[in-house]
Amino acid sequence: MMLLLTALSGYRTRLFSAVALLFLLFVSVFRGAVGTDTNTYETVVGRLMERLSWTGMEPGFVFMSWLLGELTGSAVIAVRLVSVIIFIILFLYLFRSDKNEKFLLLSYMLPAFVYQYTMNGLRIGIAAMLLLLAVQKIRKLQKLSGLALALSALMFHYSSLVSLIFIWASQARWARASNILIVPFASAVVLAIFSVNGDYFSAKLLSYQGSESPSPFSGLGKIAVVLVLVVGVALSKLPRTERSKLIFLGTGFTVFFWMVSSISYAGLRFLDLISFAYPLAILLTYGRCQLDFDRAIKIFLFFAGLIAVFSSYRNFVSEYGEGPSPFLPYHLSEPFAEL
């Protein structure tokens, strides 16, 4: 509805988009024990409030969580304030957005990720929003600040490196020899992170090995989303070389991580990263070619958003009432519900 109203206004107003964000902000911030990892994050913040220590978790998130916990004196409130920060970044992105950025936000990004990234995966939520701002900066030719934002995403979720590599590969001129230097640089970054946090990553790897995907069909929702976007790119008005590059990368990364997901839960996490990074790569490519979104890519972004919503809701329903903080049934926090 908000997308339709914004489109009818000729994308000249941000009012309808802002109203949608305010509603989602209310749902996220005033939730009770809702969101699969909410309880886990409250426990983590509670421990940080007792004693600030670093065990390998992303330092940006550790410091931010500790600071919010110290300021509020409550792990529950601190976790909700992380959601507030995510929405502040979204508002900042919205009010700086052009037509393409606004359409992407309303048609795909909010439907596909807003609940997961503001009520569940808070670390990747912050990292993803920083990437969103980074892409916006780069599109405005503010490359230095864009690069700084992109690299800062690693301080909130290490796996953002996968998104960074994907986006870089989509924009690089593959025939240029100087771009090959990025490969050893990225390898050095990976080795540095692993050398500093070896124990943390070993524990993560063991947890993923103990959480295998239930079947080869796991992650089909994310795969369907990316493949719909690939079809949209194929039918778009982008130059042939740009279309070929995006089609190759989208299909190649998706197939590879689907194969990983058949043996490890980690593959599903990487599929989620690609489903976020791929539309950002599309957005950057349209900007570099100085094109507005054409009808084909708009239609397929919209349908990809619908598929993502359906897939997320199906997962919420399948986990109804499970664990200390399931997505469903949704309920407000007790102090607010009593008002």
Secondary structure, 3 states (H helix, E strand, C coil): CHHHHHHHCCCCCCHHHHHHHHHHHHHHHCECCCCCCHHHHHHHHHHHHHCCCCCCCCHHHHHHHHHHHHHHCCHHHHHHHHHHHHHHHHHHHHHCCCHHHHHHHHHHHHHHHHHHHHHCCHHHHHHHHHHHHHHHHHHCCCHHHHHHHHHHHHHCCCCHHHHHHHHHHHHCCCCCHHHHHHHHHHHHHHHHHHHHCHHHHHHHHHHHHCCCCCCCCCCHHHHHHHHHHHHHHHCCCCCHHHHHHHHHHHHHHHHHHHHHHCCCCHHHHHHHHHHHHHHHHHHHHHHHCCCCCCHHHHHHHHHHHHHHHHHHHHHHHHCCCCCCCCCCCCCECHHHHCC
